[in-house]
Amino acid sequence: MTTNKHQEDTLASTLNQKWSTSPLSSTANFVASEEWFRCFARSKKTEAKAWAAMEGYVRWSNLIDFHTLSWKHIEHELNRGFLTLPSYGDWALTKRKNPLIFFESNAYDPQKSGMRNLLAVVWVVSHYTLDHAPSANETGVSVAGNQSGFSVSRFVPEIQKAMLDSLTGVLPVRVREVFLMDTPFFSKLVWKVVKLWLKESTREKFKFVNQKTLADSIDSTSRPLAFGGARPLNQAEWVAQLREYYVNEFRPRFSAVTSREFDPEESYTHWLSTDPYHTHSKTTREGTVGRAESAPSFKKSKERAGSESGERTKKGKSGSGSGSGGRKSKRSSPEKRRGKDMSDGEERDAGRKKHLRAVSNR
């Protein structure tokens, strides 16, 4: 234990010296504390991983831009049950004493929620756990997900990858185990794609379980009803606790990390009135972020698909006008070619399943 503490102190000191000569240290209003360096040293273990995480941490903070993100966005996702922390009085723990975060795969729609909102929820809940859960910094946290409602329409690779990159490479958190409960057949196809993004040591943390086998790792007193347990979940109370944390602790901290000034005297009511509820697409920001090979894009996939199809349509029209004497194409509309027995959503799901099978069989 003493040896680990010594190694942690040495690494934290090294990170501090490196930070003082880095351009990132000039970030407005942000003064890195000794505990900040220690947190990355404790969770990442090596200088290379810790430094990459610290760089990504500052850049992703500016990318998400919590200063302009209304609490309503986060609250909306929490009320849908995307992530939950049943932590009233005492924390839900695994049998190895790791604090637990639960998520419901059928409680969010990546295409409707958007990457910015989902990442914001992951960041806020992770920091709340690190700041308030016992032993979260020392032993790490565990994640349990109910996959029973997972469908192909909820798999948007760039969004899932960004959330995984946040947890495994950017945030100063140690993820000890990820339990995926009641995974449908399609989830197993998705896993063949997702595991390509992860290192072997990270893949080993993912465990596919059912309610019975999950009980071997988590007592019923720590599992909510949806996970076959008996732990009560007061969603309104928990969301209210998180909102207080977000306003008083989290947002001031990240307003300092970003390049904007934060006025602590600014009232919560005034803040909401000047930041009306809007979709993430109106505040799109892009850039290179830390460990992730490609920056998270806050544009919806279908918006990009729409623009691409629009360009193809324009090219088709210009080609038909010059090469075929202006004659109109006799090709039938997509709706007619598809047939009357398949809806838009069904066709999209079928196409994604076909693509995933092709990728997984390579």
N, C-alpha and C positions, 0 to 999 in steps of 0.2 A: 504494500500500500504506500509506504514511504517512497519507494523507488518510482512508482507511478506519479506520485505528487511531484517529485523532483523533475521527472521528464516533462511533465505538464508545465511546470514553472519555467524550465529552460526553453521549451518551444514557444511559450507565450512571450518571453523576453525577446526571442529571435524575431517573432512576428511584429512586435512593437518597434524594433529597430528598423525592420524592412518597411514598415508602414510609414515611419517618419520621413523616409526619403522617397516615398511613392507619390505620384501626382494625385492619388486618391485621398491623401491626407489633407488636401486643400479643399475638400468638400465643405461648403458653407455650413457653419453652425454646428458641425459634428466634431466632437472631441472624443476620440476612442478611449475607453476606460481600460484599466488593467483586466477587469472581469470580462470585457468583450473579447480581448485576445485569448484569455484563459478558456472561454466558452468554445472557441474554434479549435484551440489546441486539444481540449478534452474530447471533443466530438470527432475530429478528423485524424488525430494521432500523428500524422506526418506533416512536415513543413509544406511540401508540394500541395497536398490536398487542402490543408488549412488555408494557404494563401490563395489558391484558386477559388475556394469558397468565399473568402473575404472579398475578393474582387467582384465575384458574381453577386454577392450580397448587396453591395452598394449599387451596382448597375441595375440589378433587378428591382431594387427599391425605387430608383428613378423611373424605371420602365413602367412599373405598376402605378406609381405616383399616388400614394395614399392621401396626399394633401388635397387632391381634387376628387377623391372617390367617396361618394356619399355612403354613410352607414346603411342606408336603405338597400343598397346593392347586396351587402354582406348579410344583412338581416333576412332578406328575401330568400337567399340560398339556405340559411340556417333553418328557417321555418319550414322549408321543404324537406328538411332532414338529411341534407347532404353530409354534414359532419355533426357528431354529437359527443359531448363530454358529460356523462352522468356522474357528476362530481359534487354532490351535495353532502356536506359534512365530512365525508371521506371519499377518497378517489377510488375509481374502479381499477383494480390491479390484476395482472396475471399472477399465476402461482409463483412466478419468478420475481414478483414484486415490481414489475414494470407498469407505469401508468398507461391507460388504454385510451385510444381514440377510435370511435366507431364511425363507419360511413355506410350509407345505403345507395347501392348502384341504381336503384329505380327512382331515386329522389331528385335527380337532376338531369337536365338535358343540355349537353355541352354546346350544341348549336344555338340554343336559345339563351343560355346563361352567358356564354362567351368566356374566353380564356382569362381576361382580366379579373372578372368577378370571382371565378373559381380559384384562381391563384391567390387572390386576396383572402378568401376564406381559409385556405390552407395555411397561409402565413400567420394570420391572426390566431387561429386555433393552436398552431404549433408553438407560437411564442407564449400564449396564455398557459399552455401546458408546461413549458420550460420555466416560466416565472412562478408558477403556483403549485405544480405537482411535486410531491415529495420524491426525491431521488431521480427526477427526470434527467437532470444534467449528468449524474454519476452513472446510472445504469441504463439510460436510454428509455425510449417509449415503444409500445407495441400498437399495431393498427389491426383492427378487425373489420372486415367488410362483408355485408350481406349481398351476395351476387344473384339471388334468386330472381330479381327483376331486371337483370341486365339484358339488353337487346342490342342488335347490330347498329341501330340508329344512334346509340349512346357512345359508340366508339369513334372518336375523332382523334387520330394518332397524334397530331401536333399538340393537342390539349393534354391528353394523357401523358405524353412524354414530358411536357413542361412541368406538370405536377410531380412526376417522378424525379425529374432533375432537381426540382426545388427541395424535395425531401432528402434525396441521397447525395446531392452535391453542393447545394448552396446554403440552405438553412443550417445553423449550428445545432443540429439534433441528431442523435444516434437512434436509428430505427433498428430495433432488435429483431422483431418478427412482424410479418404481415400474414394474417389469417384470412383466406378467401373462402367463405362459407357458401355451400349449396350452389356451386358454379354450374350453369347450364352448358350444354355441348358447345355452343358458340364461344363461350368464354375460353374454352381450351384452345380453340383456333386463335383467338386473340392473344393468348399467352405465348403462342409460338412466335408471334410478331414482337410482343412486348419484351420478351426475354433477350431479344437481340440488342436491345438498348442497354441492358444491364451487365455489369461485371459478374463473373461466376460467384464471387463471394456475396453479392447482393441477391442473386437468384436463389441462393440457398435459404434466404430468409423468408421466402414466400412458401406458404403451406396451404394446400387445398384440403378443406375439412368440411364436415357436416356438423349438425348440432351436437351429435353424440361425441364425435372426436374432439370438437372444440372444448367440451367440458373437461377434457384431460389437461388443458392448459389454462382455462379460465373458469373459476367457480361460478355457480348460478347467481350468487349474490353480487357479482361484478358484471353480469351480462344483462342487457335490456331484454324486454319481452321478445322483440324481433329476432333475437339471437338465442332464443330458447332459455332465457334466464328469468330471474325474478326481481331484477333491480328496477325500481320506479324511475321514470323519466319525466320531469317537469320542464317541458320545453320552454315555456314562457319565462320561468325563473332563470334558467340557464342562459337564455339569450339576453336577458336583462343584465346578468352578471358580466357577460362578455361585452355588452355595449358600454358599461361603465369602465371596463378595462381598456376598451378601444379608445374612448374619448380622453381618459385621464392619463393613461400610460403609453399605449401603443402608438397612437397617432402623433403625439408630440415627439416621441423618439424618432419616428420615421420622417417627420417633417424636418428634423435636423439632419438626417442622413441625405435627404434630397436637397436640391439646390434652391429651396424656397425658405423663406423665414416663417417661423410659426409664432403667432401671438397668443400666449397662454391666457390672455384676458378675453379672447374671442369666445363668445357664448356658443354653446351647442346649438341653440335655436337659430342664431344668426347664421351659423355655418350651414345648417340644412336649408335655410331660406335662400342662400346664395349658391347652393349646389343642388339644383332640382334633380329629381329622379329622371335619369335618361338612360338610353341603351349604351352599351360599351362601344358601339361602333362610332359614336359621336366624339369619343375621346381617344381615338386610335393613336398609339405611339409604338414605334419600332426601333430596334437597335440591337447591337451585339451584347450578349449577356453572359458573362462568366463562363461556367463550365459547359453550358449547352452549346452544341455545335452550331445550331441555328437559332436565331433569336425568336422568342415567342411572338407570333403575330396576333394582334387582337382583332383582326378582321374575321368575319365568319367564313367558314369554308364555302357555304353556298353563295356568298357574295362574290368570292373569287371565281367560283364555277360559273356564276351568272355573267361576269365580265368576260370570261374566256369564251363562253358560248356566244356572247354578243359579238366578239371579235370574229369568231368563225362565221357567224351569220353575215356580217358585213363583207368578209372576204368572199363568201359564197355568192352574194348578190353582185359584187363587182365582177367576179369571174363569169357569171352567167350573162351579164350584160355585154361583155366584150367578146367572149369566146363562143357564145351560142346565139348571137344575134338578138339578145334581149329576151329570149324566150324564157318563160317561167319553168322552174323545175316541176316535174310531175310526181316527185316523191311525196308520199303521204305524210301526214303530220305524225309527230311522236305518239300522240294519243291513239291514232288509228293503228299504227304499227304495233303498239303495246297490246292492244286488245281491251275489251271492256271488262274483263274479269280481274284486272290487276290495277290497284290504286297507285298513286305516286309514291307513297311511303313503302308499299310492298315491293315495288320495282327497285327503289333505292336500296332497301335491305337485301334483296336478292342479289343485286350487283355487288354490294360490299361483301357478302358471304362468298361469292364466286371469286372475288379478288383475294380475300384472306386465304381461301383454300389453295389458290395458286401460289401465294407467297410462302405458305407453310410447307408446301410440297417441293419447294426448290432445293 
